[in-house]
Amino acid sequence: MNPVPYLDLSRARRRVEPELHVRWQKILDGNAFILGPEVKEFEAAFAAFLGATAAVGVANGTDALTVALRALGVGPGDEVIVPAFSFFATAEAVVLAGGTPVFADIEPDTYNLDPADAGARVGARTVGVIGVHLYGRPFDAERLGALCRQRGLWLVEDAAQAHGARFGSRRVGTLGDLAAWSFYPTKNLGCFGDGGAVTGMDAERMAKVFRVANHGQTERYHHVEIGTNSRLDSLQAAVLNLRLRTLDQDNARRRALAEVYRAGLAGVGDLRLPPDRPDDECVYHAAQAPLPHAERAGGEVLCLPMFAELETAEAERAVEAVRAFYGA
Ligand SMILES: *Cc1c(COP(=O)(O)O)cnc(C)c1O
């Protein structure tokens, strides 16, 4: 029997390939490589999908975070609170923007930033907080938002693992001052190369985001500040336009697969399965199961195969393999 694939991107590719060829040929014929119609279409569709005011495509998720922080004015001497448990880029972006990351602890059950611990680390130099919706699970935007309002801090969402997730009735990406997205191929909404976006609710701030990502330009060759060059590629935007259409359906499939794991692995060995807050809609970027021993040794998470095209029978085989490991 073939091993269960951790991720098989070719299945996702096959679903969009015929239409993608048409779109890509059009881009080639029109030489619309930079900021073309596919990018405009995606920015409008993604903002509408989230209920955000605007989206600005950028080159990748790390740039999305860095550009968002620069648009918020982060610079030398500024401290930004970030969770101690996330992908490297969350803290890296603070340094790239010129600031200093300050690590706060996570909640043991959700792996997301603990608002109480974040609050305890606010100091005179703190300017903002980055919350990460880790593994597709929304962070507690109510408590973290309240902390930020009380202390006069901005809140940036690192939503790179949570495309389509909901906190209560609201999509993640509409809960803070700005949100940063990655469309790296393995993400819930992924393209076939690098890609990213910043979204936000405030039109003026989003104009600033666009300027920072486009050499500080207000109009062609009119540069009012030092920006950078970070744009979403037209060819990748075409992939995203096609894949955005099925994102909700794909996330529903991930939740169904998570139930297969939940049912099959409950009570096995020392596995603890992540809880589901009934009000929220976790989109299971990866289904995770912490191991208490390994946690003591520095924290360890077991990521199970999780992608929309994974077959139920494959998820069941993954369950069998884990059960066999534990002799269950
Ligand atoms: C993937 C990811 C990023 C960075 O995205 P890239 O597109 O790889 O630069 C940032 N934060 C989190 C939580 C991520 O998972």
PDBQT file of the ligand as one rigid body, heavy atoms in Angstrom, charges set to zero:
ROOT
HETATM    1  C1  LIG A 401       3.796  30.664   6.249  1.00  0.00    +0.000 C 
HETATM    2  C2  LIG A 401       3.757  31.606   7.374  1.00  0.00    +0.000 A 
HETATM    3  C3  LIG A 401       4.339  32.885   7.301  1.00  0.00    +0.000 A 
HETATM    4  C4  LIG A 401       5.216  33.343   6.165  1.00  0.00    +0.000 C 
HETATM    5  O1  LIG A 401       4.742  33.197   4.909  1.00  0.00    +0.000 OA
HETATM    6  P1  LIG A 401       5.731  33.079   3.628  1.00  0.00    +0.000 P 
HETATM    7  O2  LIG A 401       4.819  33.264   2.468  1.00  0.00    +0.000 OA
HETATM    8  O3  LIG A 401       6.336  31.723   3.683  1.00  0.00    +0.000 OA
HETATM    9  O4  LIG A 401       6.742  34.154   3.736  1.00  0.00    +0.000 OA
HETATM   10  C5  LIG A 401       4.161  33.734   8.378  1.00  0.00    +0.000 A 
HETATM   11  N1  LIG A 401       3.476  33.360   9.464  1.00  0.00    +0.000 NA
HETATM   12  C6  LIG A 401       2.940  32.121   9.594  1.00  0.00    +0.000 A 
HETATM   13  C7  LIG A 401       2.190  31.775  10.840  1.00  0.00    +0.000 C 
HETATM   14  C8  LIG A 401       3.084  31.204   8.562  1.00  0.00    +0.000 A 
HETATM   15  O5  LIG A 401       2.561  29.976   8.692  1.00  0.00    +0.000 OA
ENDROOT
TORSDOF 0
